[in-house]
Amino acid sequence: MNNTIETLLKHKTIRRYRKDDISDGLLSNILRGGIRASTTGNMQVYSIIITKDQEKRNELCKLHFGQEMVAQAPVLLTFCADFNRFNKWCRQRDAVPGYDNFLSFFTAAIDALLVAQNVCVAAESEGLGICYLGTTTYQADKLIEFFDLPRGVVPVTTVVAGYPDEDPEQADRLPMEGVIHNEKYNDYSREEIDDIYRYKENLPLTRELTDENKVENLAQVFTEKRYIKKDNVHFSKVLLKVLEKQGFMNNEM
């Protein structure tokens, strides 16, 4: 089997890390592989902020809702959508940039996520563990202040990386037939939804989660406990304000 595919199939989310440092050479190689990711128009409208300093990681741990791995793992990588650099280059070459709109943010966010995934695959292929932090977009306003990000730059995801201090079970995934569509989108019948989610719903972990959260089923864990509407609306408003402040909400010609 291809080594890259094998690495992907072995992916695990790691939340506990040893104190061992990642050498500068290894980190540089991983990042070099990362920035070979596909990018819109070959613009590379992203930036990566490396955080190794323990005190700074301790502060970032608080911003990421106290997730201990942020302070524990030796390297924290914050991936940002970044049109600031590209805009400055354009202006310095007497070219007028038109990238102050939501489409441009979306373009840069895609670029940032593509390079982030490349970095993660490269890290795992070298025996490191990784974990994405979804709290980045929730706390984008505070991270902008922490990193002193200029207009045109918005953090979109964060990855912790280090040597694993645990060997957890792989998280479950939906069956391929649940996510793959041939030629066109085929909407799901009730029976197909039941089939797609049956394995996930019957896992012992699912029973633990429903009992712990005092709900009837796994869907209610998501909608009533994990990602509730009130929080989704609140953090959506925060992110929209961030995009306006950072110069990505121009709707005029």
Residue pairs with C-beta under 8 A, 6 or more apart in sequence:
3 125
4 121
4 125
7 121
7 124
7 125
8 121
10 124
10 170
11 124
11 170
12 129
12 164
12 167
12 168
12 169
12 170
12 171
13 130
13 131
13 132
13 168
13 171
14 69
14 129
14 130
14 131
14 162
14 164
14 166
14 168
15 67
15 68
15 69
15 131
15 166
15 168
16 69
16 72
16 164
16 165
16 166
17 69
17 72
17 73
17 74
17 129
17 160
17 162
17 163
17 164
17 165
18 162
18 163
18 164
18 165
19 72
19 74
20 74
20 162
20 163
21 74
22 74
22 75
22 128
22 161
22 162
22 163
26 126
27 50
27 75
29 122
29 126
30 119
30 122
30 123
30 126
30 128
30 161
31 48
31 119
33 118
33 119
33 122
34 48
34 115
34 116
34 118
34 119
34 122
35 44
35 115
35 118
36 118
37 111
37 114
37 115
37 117
37 118
38 114
39 45
39 46
39 111
39 114
39 115
40 107
40 110
40 111
43 86
43 107
43 111
44 111
45 81
45 82
45 83
45 85
45 86
45 99
45 104
45 107
45 108
45 111
46 79
46 80
46 81
46 82
46 108
46 111
46 112
46 115
47 79
47 80
47 82
47 85
47 153
48 77
48 78
48 79
48 80
48 115
48 119
49 77
49 78
49 80
49 147
50 75
50 76
50 77
51 57
51 60
51 75
51 76
51 77
51 78
52 74
52 75
52 76
54 71
57 70
57 71
57 73
57 76
58 71
59 146
60 70
60 71
60 76
60 146
61 67
61 68
61 70
61 71
63 135
63 139
63 142
63 143
63 146
64 70
64 133
64 135
64 136
64 139
64 158
65 135
65 138
65 139
67 133
67 135
69 131
69 160
70 76
70 133
70 160
72 160
72 162
73 131
73 160
73 161
73 162
74 161
74 162
75 160
75 161
75 162
76 158
76 159
76 160
76 161
77 116
77 119
77 158
77 159
77 160
77 161
78 136
78 143
78 147
78 155
78 157
78 158
79 112
79 113
79 115
79 116
79 155
79 156
79 157
79 158
79 159
80 112
80 149
80 153
80 154
80 155
80 156
81 105
81 108
81 109
81 111
81 112
81 153
81 154
81 155
81 156
82 108
82 112
82 152
82 153
83 97
83 99
83 104
83 105
83 108
83 152
83 153
83 247
83 248
84 150
84 151
84 152
84 153
86 97
86 99
87 97
87 99
87 152
90 96
90 97
91 97
98 104
99 152
100 247
100 248
100 249
100 250
101 248
101 249
101 250
101 251
102 243
102 248
102 249
102 251
104 248
105 154
105 243
105 248
108 154
109 154
109 156
112 156
112 157
113 156
113 157
116 132
116 157
116 159
119 159
120 130
120 132
120 159
120 161
123 129
123 130
123 161
124 130
127 163
128 161
128 162
128 163
128 164
129 161
129 162
129 163
129 164
130 159
130 160
130 161
131 159
131 160
132 157
132 158
132 159
133 157
133 158
133 159
133 160
134 157
135 158
136 143
136 155
136 156
136 157
136 158
137 155
137 156
137 157
137 235
137 239
138 235
138 238
140 154
140 155
140 156
140 238
140 239
140 242
141 238
141 241
141 242
141 245
143 149
143 155
144 153
144 154
144 155
144 242
144 245
144 246
147 155
149 155
149 246
151 245
151 246
151 247
152 246
152 247
152 248
153 246
154 242
154 243
154 246
154 248
172 199
172 200
172 203
174 196
174 197
174 200
175 196
175 199
177 196
178 196
178 197
188 196
197 218
200 206
200 218
201 217
201 218
206 218
209 218
209 221
210 216
210 217
210 218
210 220
210 221
213 220
213 221
213 224
213 225
215 221
215 224
215 225
223 229
240 249
243 249
